[in-house]
Amino acid sequence: MTTQHTAPATTGTSGASSGTAPPGAVQEGDRPARNGDGPDSARPGFWNDLRPVMLRLHFYAGVVIGPFLLVAAVTGLLYTVTPQLESVLYHHELTVTPHGSADPLADQVTAARKAVPDGKLVSVSPPPGPTDSTRVVFDAPGLPDGYNVTAFVDPYDHHVLGTLRTYGQWLPARAWLDSLHRTLHLGNFGRNYSELAASWLWVEVLGGLALWLGAPGPRRGLHRGLLPRAGRPGRRRTLSWHGTVGLWVSAGLLGLSATGLTWSAHAGANIGRIQDALGGGTPAVAAGPAGPGTGGGSARDVGIDAVARSAHEAGLSGLLVITPPTERGAAYVVEENTRSWPEKQDSVAVDPGTGRVIATLRFADYPLLAKLTRWGIDAHMGLLFGPVNQIALALLAVALISMVLLGYRMWWLRRPTRTGGRAFGRPPVRGAWRRLRGRVLAPAVVGAAVLGYWLPLFGLPLLVFLAVDVAAGAVCHRRVAVAR
């Protein structure tokens, strides 16, 4: 959502109002605001003072952050098809034909170990359905952080169907697209791109909503903003589509921005600290050596089949992830991993010496903030509501792509067309902030500073915008002084 401008209508080839200015002359956008930027702006009032400032911020953020939003939307759109893509690409590893009864999990793990001889067992996921394979996950030398080797085993004859490099529960294609969306395959440095997009998406959405619904003239009001404008092609019609699409998808985009920030590198860490301070962190079942009822370091191990039976008896169902003890005296951890509605995220700790459940953590007992975080992340990943969720995300991605491109289209239409040569579109007027009253400016500055502290990739670019704007203004004033 990039730009709105309330200059007199210039349908079709916009920019005509300034197109008569000679090259090098000060353009409208370089002059301080004097008479406002619309018919209502001459009236005193909070919104009429604030709107020109928001217009300029919306413009700058749209132009500069737009490419990051565009990349995030395109890669996110690709990500929405990954469940179906996995089913097709890895059908051989994922699917089996039922025949007889399933072999013990221990036999399946033994077969998997032979397929990954240098691997260290990480977890085992029994097949959740009769046509699903068993997943045995190993840590292996030479893998990037977070990646494992997973052996897929036919539970009916413990034949290993194949091995794949996996990222969590994601198979290679989804892991590749996931990394593309999160980091552009640039590692931790690349995470800054997606955090930058998430940090500014909500600013662009809320700012755009305010500008669209609070626009002067015939666009004013919700009822006139719900449908795009008809008529001849031009900047006004492009703006109409930009604003209308933004209005319809604003809630979804705000959700994507919020959930994206929760697992970002910098803002995510700050949000995690706030969650912990509010007692809303995600809990974990007690399974360490100091956990209640552990076997006290006994070397006896009842085996993974007994552990799975104990978990089922404790009420766990669906897709389970069984993690063996990582140190002497610790317990097995069995977790549900059903991330579609209704979520199944219960977990238990099982004493390896006795096979007895020694600790239980129910998702129903999670703090509300932890539940909201879980639901939000799973919705963001298209998991919570299955295909409906995927379609909704795809529509949001297409809408965001459209809005970014329409924003750049409006910028292009605002360029001077009568002076010859190449020129950029005019930005909204500079200097509007000088008209802000202290009671508006002071809270705005404080609010921006607080947000910038907790969301550093919002705060730092904002400082850069301000520095560039001030520098550009100084250059323009110098030109005016020389011309006189």
C-alpha positions as CSV (number, residue, x, y, z in Angstrom):
1,M,0.0,0.0,0.0
2,T,2.1,2.7,-1.3
3,T,0.8,6.1,-2.1
4,Q,-2.2,8.3,-2.0
5,H,-2.1,11.9,-3.1
6,T,-4.9,14.5,-3.0
7,A,-3.6,16.9,-5.6
8,P,-6.1,18.0,-8.2
9,A,-7.3,15.2,-10.4
10,T,-5.0,14.4,-13.3
11,T,-6.8,11.4,-14.8
12,G,-4.7,9.4,-17.2
13,T,-1.3,11.0,-17.4
14,S,-0.9,12.3,-13.9
15,G,1.8,14.6,-12.8
16,A,0.7,17.3,-15.3
17,S,0.3,19.8,-12.5
18,S,4.0,19.9,-12.0
19,G,5.0,18.9,-15.4
20,T,5.5,22.5,-16.5
21,A,8.3,23.1,-14.0
22,P,11.7,23.5,-15.7
23,P,14.3,20.8,-15.0
24,G,16.0,21.4,-11.7
25,A,13.3,23.5,-10.3
26,V,11.8,22.7,-6.9
27,Q,8.9,20.3,-7.4
28,E,5.7,20.4,-5.4
29,G,6.8,17.5,-3.3
30,D,9.9,19.3,-2.2
31,R,8.1,22.4,-0.9
32,P,7.0,22.6,2.7
33,A,3.2,22.2,3.1
34,R,1.5,25.5,3.1
35,N,-2.1,25.2,2.1
36,G,-2.7,21.5,2.9
37,D,-3.0,18.7,0.5
38,G,-6.8,18.5,0.1
39,P,-10.0,20.4,0.4
40,D,-10.4,19.4,4.1
41,S,-6.8,19.9,5.2
42,A,-7.3,23.6,5.6
43,R,-9.6,22.9,8.5
44,P,-8.0,22.5,11.9
45,G,-8.2,19.1,13.5
46,F,-6.2,16.1,14.6
47,W,-6.7,14.1,11.5
48,N,-6.1,17.0,9.1
49,D,-2.8,17.7,10.8
50,L,-1.7,14.1,11.0
51,R,-2.9,12.9,7.5
52,P,-0.1,14.5,5.4
53,V,2.6,13.0,7.7
54,M,1.1,9.6,7.4
55,L,0.8,10.1,3.6
56,R,4.5,10.8,3.3
57,L,5.5,7.9,5.6
58,H,3.1,5.5,3.7
59,F,4.7,6.6,0.5
60,Y,8.3,6.2,1.6
61,A,7.7,2.9,3.3
62,G,5.8,1.6,0.3
63,V,8.6,2.5,-2.1
64,V,11.5,1.3,0.0
65,I,9.9,-1.7,1.8
66,G,7.7,-2.7,-1.1
67,P,10.4,-5.0,-2.7
68,F,10.7,-6.9,0.6
69,L,7.0,-7.3,0.9
70,L,6.8,-8.4,-2.7
71,V,9.5,-11.1,-2.2
72,A,7.8,-12.3,1.0
73,A,4.4,-12.5,-0.7
74,V,5.7,-14.4,-3.8
75,T,7.7,-16.9,-1.7
76,G,4.7,-17.2,0.7
77,L,2.4,-17.9,-2.3
78,L,4.8,-20.7,-3.4
79,Y,4.8,-22.1,0.2
80,T,1.0,-22.5,0.3
81,V,1.2,-25.5,-2.1
82,T,3.8,-27.4,-0.2
83,P,1.5,-30.0,1.5
84,Q,0.2,-31.1,-1.9
85,L,3.7,-30.9,-3.4
86,E,5.1,-33.2,-0.7
87,S,2.4,-35.7,-1.2
88,V,3.2,-36.0,-4.9
89,L,7.0,-35.8,-4.7
90,Y,7.4,-38.1,-1.7
91,H,4.6,-40.5,-2.2
92,H,6.9,-43.5,-2.2
93,E,8.4,-42.6,1.2
94,L,5.2,-41.5,2.8
95,T,2.7,-44.1,1.8
96,V,2.5,-47.9,2.3
97,T,0.0,-50.6,1.5
98,P,-1.4,-52.2,4.6
99,H,-0.7,-56.0,4.9
100,G,-1.0,-57.9,8.1
101,S,-0.1,-56.3,11.5
102,A,2.6,-53.7,12.1
103,D,6.0,-54.8,13.3
104,P,7.3,-53.6,16.7
105,L,8.7,-50.1,16.6
106,A,12.0,-51.4,17.9
107,D,12.5,-53.6,14.8
108,Q,11.7,-50.6,12.6
109,V,14.2,-48.4,14.4
110,T,16.8,-51.2,14.0
111,A,16.2,-51.3,10.3
112,A,16.4,-47.5,10.1
113,R,19.7,-47.5,11.9
114,K,21.2,-49.8,9.2
115,A,20.1,-47.3,6.6
116,V,21.7,-44.4,8.5
117,P,24.7,-46.1,10.1
118,D,26.5,-42.9,11.2
119,G,23.3,-41.3,12.6
120,K,22.4,-40.6,16.2
121,L,18.7,-41.3,16.9
122,V,16.7,-38.1,17.5
123,S,13.1,-39.2,17.4
124,V,10.6,-41.7,16.2
125,S,7.1,-41.0,14.8
126,P,4.9,-44.1,14.5
127,P,2.5,-44.0,11.6
128,P,-0.7,-42.1,12.5
129,G,-2.7,-44.1,9.9
130,P,-2.7,-47.6,8.3
131,T,-1.3,-46.2,5.0
132,D,1.4,-44.0,6.6
133,S,5.1,-44.9,7.0
134,T,7.1,-44.7,10.2
135,R,9.6,-41.8,10.4
136,V,12.9,-42.4,12.2
137,V,14.9,-39.2,12.6
138,F,18.7,-39.1,13.0
139,D,21.3,-36.4,13.6
140,A,24.1,-37.0,11.1
141,P,27.5,-35.4,10.5
142,G,27.8,-32.6,8.0
143,L,24.2,-31.3,8.1
144,P,23.3,-27.7,8.4
145,D,21.8,-26.5,11.7
146,G,18.3,-27.7,12.2
147,Y,18.5,-30.4,9.6
148,N,18.3,-34.2,10.1
149,V,18.2,-37.4,8.1
150,T,14.9,-39.2,8.2
151,A,14.5,-42.9,7.4
152,F,11.0,-43.8,6.2
153,V,10.1,-47.4,7.2
154,D,7.2,-49.6,6.1
155,P,5.7,-50.6,9.4
156,Y,4.4,-54.0,8.1
157,D,7.8,-55.5,7.1
158,H,10.2,-52.8,8.5
159,H,11.6,-52.3,5.0
160,V,13.2,-48.9,4.6
161,L,11.5,-47.0,1.9
162,G,14.1,-44.3,1.6
163,T,16.0,-41.6,3.5
164,L,15.6,-37.8,3.1
165,R,17.2,-34.7,4.5
166,T,14.5,-33.0,6.6
167,Y,14.0,-29.8,8.5
168,G,11.9,-30.6,11.5
169,Q,8.9,-32.4,10.0
170,W,9.4,-30.8,6.6
171,L,10.6,-32.8,3.7
172,P,13.2,-31.4,1.3
173,A,10.8,-29.4,-1.0
174,R,8.9,-27.8,1.8
175,A,12.1,-27.2,3.7
176,W,13.6,-25.5,0.7
177,L,10.6,-23.2,0.1
178,D,10.4,-22.5,3.9
179,S,14.0,-21.4,3.9
180,L,13.4,-19.3,0.8
181,H,10.5,-17.5,2.5
182,R,12.2,-17.0,5.8
183,T,15.8,-16.3,4.8
184,L,16.2,-16.3,1.0
185,H,18.7,-19.1,1.7
186,L,21.1,-16.5,3.2
187,G,21.2,-18.0,6.7
188,N,20.7,-15.8,9.7
189,F,21.5,-12.6,7.7
190,G,18.6,-13.4,5.4
191,R,16.2,-13.5,8.3
192,N,16.5,-9.7,8.4
193,Y,14.6,-9.4,5.1
194,S,11.5,-11.3,6.3
195,E,11.6,-9.5,9.7
196,L,11.8,-6.1,7.9
197,A,8.8,-7.0,5.8
198,A,6.8,-8.2,8.9
199,S,7.9,-5.1,10.9
200,W,6.5,-2.7,8.3
201,L,3.6,-4.7,6.9
202,W,1.3,-3.7,9.8
203,V,2.5,-0.1,9.5
204,E,1.5,0.0,5.8
205,V,-1.8,-1.7,6.4
206,L,-2.9,0.4,9.3
207,G,-1.6,3.6,7.7
208,G,-3.2,2.7,4.4
209,L,-6.6,2.0,6.1
210,A,-6.5,5.3,7.9
211,L,-5.6,7.1,4.7
212,W,-8.2,5.3,2.6
213,L,-11.1,5.6,5.1
214,G,-10.2,9.1,6.1
215,A,-9.6,10.4,2.6
216,P,-11.2,13.7,1.9
217,G,-13.9,14.1,-0.8
218,P,-15.9,11.4,-2.4
219,R,-13.8,8.5,-1.1
220,R,-14.6,9.3,2.5
221,G,-16.3,6.6,4.6
222,L,-16.4,2.9,4.8
223,H,-19.3,2.4,2.4
224,R,-17.5,4.2,-0.4
225,G,-14.3,2.3,0.1
226,L,-15.6,-1.2,-0.2
227,L,-15.7,-1.3,-4.0
228,P,-13.1,-0.1,-6.6
229,R,-13.8,2.9,-8.7
230,A,-15.1,2.5,-12.2
231,G,-14.2,4.7,-15.1
232,R,-11.2,5.4,-17.3
233,P,-7.8,3.9,-16.5
234,G,-5.6,6.3,-14.5
235,R,-4.2,7.0,-11.1
236,R,-7.5,7.5,-9.4
237,R,-8.8,4.1,-10.5
238,T,-5.5,2.5,-9.6
239,L,-5.7,4.1,-6.2
240,S,-9.2,2.9,-5.9
241,W,-8.2,-0.7,-6.5
242,H,-5.1,-0.3,-4.2
243,G,-7.3,1.0,-1.3
244,T,-10.2,-1.4,-1.8
245,V,-8.1,-4.5,-2.0
246,G,-6.2,-3.3,1.1
247,L,-9.4,-2.8,3.0
248,W,-10.7,-6.3,2.3
249,V,-7.5,-8.1,3.3
250,S,-6.3,-5.8,6.1
251,A,-7.2,-8.2,8.9
252,G,-5.4,-11.1,7.3
253,L,-2.3,-9.1,6.6
254,L,-2.2,-7.8,10.1
255,G,-2.4,-11.4,11.3
256,L,0.5,-12.4,9.0
257,S,2.6,-9.5,10.3
258,A,2.0,-10.3,13.9
259,T,2.7,-14.0,13.6
260,G,5.7,-13.4,11.4
261,L,7.2,-11.1,14.1
262,T,6.8,-13.8,16.8
263,W,9.4,-16.0,15.2
264,S,11.7,-13.3,13.8
265,A,15.2,-13.0,15.1
266,H,15.2,-9.6,16.8
267,A,11.6,-8.7,17.4
268,G,10.8,-12.3,18.1
269,A,13.3,-12.4,21.0
270,N,11.7,-9.2,22.4
271,I,8.2,-10.6,22.0
272,G,9.4,-13.9,23.7
273,R,10.7,-11.9,26.7
274,I,7.4,-10.0,27.0
275,Q,5.5,-13.3,26.8
276,D,7.6,-14.8,29.5
277,A,7.2,-11.7,31.7
278,L,3.4,-12.0,31.3
279,G,3.6,-15.8,32.1
280,G,2.6,-16.6,28.5
281,G,5.6,-18.6,27.4
282,T,5.2,-22.1,25.8
283,P,5.6,-24.6,28.6
284,A,7.4,-28.0,28.3
285,V,6.8,-31.2,30.1
286,A,9.4,-32.0,32.8
287,A,11.6,-34.8,31.6
288,G,15.1,-34.1,32.9
289,P,17.0,-36.0,35.5
290,A,15.6,-33.8,38.2
291,G,12.1,-34.5,36.9
292,P,9.5,-36.0,39.3
293,G,9.6,-39.8,39.5
294,T,12.5,-40.5,37.1
295,G,14.3,-43.7,37.4
296,G,17.2,-42.3,39.3
297,G,19.8,-43.2,36.6
298,S,18.7,-46.8,36.2
299,A,20.3,-48.4,33.1
300,R,17.1,-50.4,32.4
301,D,15.0,-49.3,29.4
302,V,11.6,-50.7,28.7
303,G,11.9,-49.9,25.0
304,I,10.2,-47.6,22.6
305,D,7.2,-49.8,22.1
306,A,6.3,-49.8,25.9
307,V,6.8,-46.0,25.9
308,A,4.4,-45.6,22.9
309,R,1.8,-47.8,24.7
310,S,2.1,-45.7,27.9
311,A,1.6,-42.6,25.9
312,H,-1.6,-44.0,24.2
313,E,-2.9,-45.1,27.6
314,A,-2.4,-41.5,28.8
315,G,-4.7,-40.3,26.0
316,L,-2.2,-39.2,23.4
317,S,-3.3,-39.8,19.8
318,G,-2.7,-38.7,16.3
319,L,0.8,-38.0,15.1
320,L,3.2,-38.7,17.9
321,V,6.9,-37.8,18.2
322,I,8.8,-40.0,20.6
323,T,12.1,-38.5,21.8
324,P,14.5,-40.9,23.7
325,P,16.4,-39.7,26.8
326,T,19.3,-37.5,26.0
327,E,21.1,-38.1,29.2
328,R,21.2,-40.8,32.0
329,G,18.3,-40.5,34.3
330,A,16.2,-38.5,31.9
331,A,12.8,-39.6,30.6
332,Y,11.3,-40.3,27.2
333,V,9.2,-37.4,25.9
334,V,6.2,-38.2,23.8
335,E,4.4,-35.3,22.1
336,E,1.4,-35.0,20.0
337,N,2.0,-33.1,16.8
338,T,-1.3,-32.5,15.2
339,R,-1.3,-28.9,14.1
340,S,-4.7,-28.8,12.4
341,W,-7.9,-27.8,14.2
342,P,-8.6,-29.0,16.8
343,E,-4.9,-28.9,17.8
344,K,-3.4,-31.9,19.6
345,Q,-0.3,-30.7,21.5
346,D,-0.4,-32.8,24.7
347,S,2.9,-34.3,25.9
348,V,4.0,-36.8,28.5
349,A,7.3,-37.9,30.1
350,V,7.8,-41.6,30.4
351,D,10.3,-43.2,32.8
352,P,12.5,-45.5,30.8
353,G,13.0,-47.8,33.7
354,T,9.4,-48.5,34.4
355,G,7.5,-47.3,31.4
356,R,5.3,-45.3,33.7
357,V,4.1,-41.8,32.8
358,I,5.7,-39.4,35.3
359,A,4.6,-36.0,33.9
360,T,1.8,-34.8,31.7
361,L,1.3,-31.5,30.0
362,R,-2.1,-30.8,28.4
363,F,-2.5,-28.2,25.6
364,A,-5.7,-27.1,27.4
365,D,-3.5,-26.0,30.3
366,Y,-1.2,-23.8,28.2
367,P,-1.4,-20.1,29.0
368,L,-3.6,-18.2,26.6
369,L,-0.7,-16.3,25.0
370,A,1.0,-19.6,24.3
371,K,-2.1,-21.0,22.7
372,L,-2.6,-17.9,20.6
373,T,1.0,-18.1,19.5
374,R,0.6,-21.8,18.5
375,W,-2.6,-21.1,16.6
376,G,-1.2,-18.0,14.9
377,I,1.9,-19.7,13.7
378,D,0.0,-22.7,12.4
379,A,-2.5,-20.5,10.6
380,H,0.4,-18.5,9.1
381,M,1.9,-21.8,7.8
382,G,-1.4,-22.9,6.4
383,L,-1.7,-25.9,8.8
384,L,-4.5,-24.9,11.1
385,F,-7.5,-25.3,8.8
386,G,-6.1,-27.4,6.0
387,P,-6.9,-26.5,2.4
388,V,-9.1,-23.6,3.4
389,N,-6.2,-22.1,5.3
390,Q,-4.0,-22.6,2.3
391,I,-6.4,-20.9,-0.1
392,A,-6.8,-18.0,2.3
393,L,-3.1,-17.5,2.5
394,A,-2.8,-17.7,-1.3
395,L,-5.4,-15.0,-1.7
396,L,-3.7,-12.8,0.9
397,A,-0.4,-13.3,-1.0
398,V,-1.9,-12.4,-4.3
399,A,-3.6,-9.4,-2.8
400,L,-0.4,-8.2,-1.3
401,I,1.5,-8.6,-4.6
402,S,-1.3,-6.7,-6.3
403,M,-1.2,-3.8,-3.8
404,V,2.6,-3.4,-4.0
405,L,2.5,-3.4,-7.8
406,L,-0.5,-1.0,-7.9
407,G,1.4,1.3,-5.5
408,Y,4.4,1.4,-7.8
409,R,2.0,1.9,-10.7
410,M,0.6,5.0,-9.0
411,W,4.1,6.3,-8.4
412,W,4.9,5.9,-12.0
413,L,1.7,7.7,-13.0
414,R,2.7,10.6,-10.8
415,R,5.9,11.3,-12.7
416,P,6.3,14.5,-14.6
417,T,5.6,13.9,-18.2
418,R,6.0,17.3,-19.9
419,T,9.6,18.1,-19.0
420,G,11.2,15.3,-21.0
421,G,13.9,13.0,-19.8
422,R,13.5,10.6,-16.9
423,A,12.1,11.5,-13.5
424,F,10.5,9.7,-10.5
425,G,7.0,10.3,-9.4
426,R,6.5,13.2,-7.0
427,P,6.3,12.3,-3.3
428,P,3.7,13.8,-1.0
429,V,4.5,17.2,0.3
430,R,7.4,17.6,2.8
431,G,7.2,19.5,6.1
432,A,3.8,18.5,7.2
433,W,5.1,17.4,10.6
434,R,5.8,21.1,11.4
435,R,2.0,21.7,11.5
436,L,1.5,19.0,14.1
437,R,0.5,20.3,17.5
438,G,2.6,19.3,20.5
439,R,-0.1,17.1,21.9
440,V,0.0,15.1,18.7
441,L,3.7,15.2,17.9
442,A,4.9,14.3,21.4
443,P,2.9,11.0,21.8
444,A,3.8,10.1,18.2
445,V,7.5,10.5,18.8
446,V,7.3,8.5,22.1
447,G,5.2,5.8,20.5
448,A,7.6,5.5,17.5
449,A,10.6,5.3,19.9
450,V,9.0,2.5,22.0
451,L,8.0,0.6,18.9
452,G,11.4,1.1,17.4
453,Y,13.1,-0.3,20.5
454,W,11.0,-3.5,20.5
455,L,10.9,-3.8,16.8
456,P,14.4,-2.8,15.7
457,L,13.8,-3.4,12.0
458,F,10.9,-0.9,12.2
459,G,12.9,1.6,14.2
460,L,16.2,1.6,12.3
461,P,14.6,2.1,8.8
462,L,12.4,4.8,10.3
463,L,15.4,6.7,11.4
464,V,16.9,6.2,7.9
465,F,13.8,7.6,6.3
466,L,13.9,10.6,8.6
467,A,17.6,11.2,7.9
468,V,17.1,11.0,4.1
469,D,14.1,13.2,4.2
470,V,15.9,15.9,6.2
471,A,18.9,15.7,3.9
472,A,16.7,15.9,0.8
473,G,15.0,18.9,2.3
474,A,18.3,20.6,3.0
475,V,19.4,20.1,-0.5
476,C,16.1,21.5,-1.9
477,H,16.4,24.6,0.3
478,R,20.0,25.1,-0.8
479,R,18.8,25.0,-4.4
480,V,16.1,27.6,-3.8
481,A,18.6,29.8,-2.0
482,V,21.1,29.6,-5.0
483,A,18.3,30.2,-7.5
484,R,17.4,33.4,-5.7
